[in-house]
Amino acid sequence: MPYFTYDTSVCVSRKFINFHEMPESFLMSAVVLMELTAGARDESRRKYYEGFFRQYQKDNSLIVPNDEDWLLTSKILFLLTNSRRRLHHGKLKRLPPGASQRLALDVLIAVSARRWRAQVVTDNWTDFKAIQRYCNTTIIKAAQFFNR
């Protein structure tokens, strides 16, 4: 089975907290762990996620964006912004609060997963489909993935 990783939307919507029992083909995204850690409900949960970070890091199964991933992410964000501008006849419609930050993190997840040739399982299909136009990351709808 090819490598796969979860987008943060999957971890949140499916209430994944136990990453100990993942198949060998699972790779953890450092970006996803950052989002989960930042949103941890308390200090014990934050430490819990930090422990997973260290474990996946030790096992060499942690997808960490590198310098080229960051550069490609900025290019894709530029292209997505220009696409939105063209769609609105030269005007850039304001995104809802936090949307541009979430999109930037999603692009970073997609770009870094692509380097590992890992499929991204997501509930956030619309954004990842837009990202896929500029980055040939394989994406899978979470509903399809879990119905296998």
C-alpha positions as a printed Julia matrix, in Angstrom:
148×3 Matrix{Float64}:
   0.0    0.0     0.0
   1.35   3.48   -0.81
   2.13   5.96    1.92
  -0.69   8.15    3.16
  -1.18  10.98    5.64
  -4.19  12.7     7.13
  -5.07  16.34    6.76
  -5.97  18.05   10.03
  -9.65  18.05    9.0
  -9.67  14.24    9.17
  -8.05  14.14   12.61
 -10.54  16.67   13.96
 -13.72  15.38   12.31
 -12.99  11.74   13.14
 -11.63  12.58   16.59
  -8.31  10.8    16.03
  -6.15  11.09   19.07
  -4.47   7.7    19.24
  -1.81   7.57   16.55
  -0.09   4.54   18.13
  -2.15   2.05   16.14
  -1.54   3.37   12.64
  -0.5    1.11    9.75
   3.13   1.15    8.6
   2.15   3.04    5.44
   0.97   6.01    7.55
   3.19   9.08    7.7
   2.45  11.91   10.12
   2.6   15.49    8.89
   4.47  17.87   11.18
   2.07  20.58    9.98
  -0.93  18.54   11.15
   0.71  17.89   14.51
   1.44  21.62   14.82
  -2.24  22.43   14.22
  -3.4   19.75   16.68
  -0.88  20.88   19.3
  -1.83  24.53   18.91
  -5.48  23.62   19.44
  -4.85  21.24   22.34
  -7.44  21.59   25.09
  -4.87  21.5    27.89
  -1.21  21.0    28.77
  -1.49  17.21   29.01
  -2.92  16.98   25.47
  -0.18  19.32   24.22
   2.46  17.04   25.74
   0.64  14.04   24.26
   0.96  15.49   20.74
   4.56  16.48   21.41
   5.27  12.83   22.29
   3.82  11.73   18.95
   5.99  14.29   17.2
   9.11  12.85   18.85
   8.06   9.25   18.12
   7.34   9.86   14.43
  10.55  11.88   14.19
  12.52   8.97   15.7
  10.83   6.46   13.35
  11.59   8.65   10.32
   7.89   8.75    9.5
   7.37  12.47   10.13
   6.78  14.61    7.05
   8.55  17.89    7.76
   8.4   20.63    5.13
  11.83  21.53    3.77
  13.02  24.74    2.12
  11.8   23.7    -1.35
   8.38  22.83    0.09
   8.1   26.34    1.54
   9.1   27.9    -1.78
   6.61  25.82   -3.77
   3.92  26.6    -1.2
   4.44  30.32   -1.72
   4.19  29.87   -5.49
   0.97  27.87   -5.21
  -0.56  30.45   -2.85
   0.36  33.15   -5.37
  -1.29  31.15   -8.19
  -4.41  30.47   -6.12
  -4.7   34.16   -5.25
  -4.35  35.17   -8.9
  -6.95  32.59   -9.87
  -9.39  34.08   -7.34
  -8.6   37.57   -8.68
  -9.36  36.5   -12.28
 -12.58  34.86  -11.15
 -13.74  38.18   -9.69
 -12.67  40.27  -12.72
  -9.55  41.77  -11.17
 -10.88  42.29   -7.68
  -9.64  40.14   -4.85
 -12.58  39.14   -2.68
 -11.74  39.06    1.01
 -11.62  35.58    2.53
 -13.3   34.78    5.84
 -11.1   35.3     8.92
  -8.44  32.6     9.21
  -9.14  31.12    5.75
  -5.86  32.26    4.18
  -3.85  30.8     7.08
  -5.71  27.48    6.87
  -5.18  27.39    3.12
  -1.45  28.07    3.53
  -1.15  25.16    5.97
  -3.14  22.89    3.62
  -0.81  23.77    0.74
   2.18  23.02    2.95
   0.68  19.63    3.89
   0.04  18.8     0.21
   3.45  19.92   -1.01
   5.41  18.11    1.69
   3.32  14.93    1.29
   4.04  15.03   -2.45
   7.78  14.87   -1.75
   7.21  11.64    0.2
   4.8   10.36   -2.5
   2.17  10.13    0.22
  -1.54  10.39   -0.53
  -3.41  13.02    1.48
  -6.68  11.85    3.03
  -8.94  14.85    3.61
 -12.43  16.0     4.46
 -11.49  19.38    3.0
 -11.95  18.31   -0.61
 -12.58  21.71   -2.21
  -9.36  23.34   -1.0
  -7.19  20.32   -1.73
  -8.71  19.95   -5.21
  -7.76  23.6    -5.91
  -4.24  22.96   -4.57
  -3.94  19.83   -6.72
  -4.22  21.96   -9.89
  -0.75  23.33   -9.1
   0.77  20.4    -7.21
   0.3   16.82   -8.35
  -0.35  15.48   -4.88
  -2.69  12.51   -4.73
  -5.73  13.32   -2.61
  -8.42  10.97   -1.35
 -11.79  11.83    0.11
 -11.86  10.63    3.7
 -15.3    9.04    3.22
 -13.93   6.86    0.4
 -10.72   6.06    2.27
 -12.51   4.8     5.37
 -15.05   2.79    3.38
 -12.34   0.58    1.85
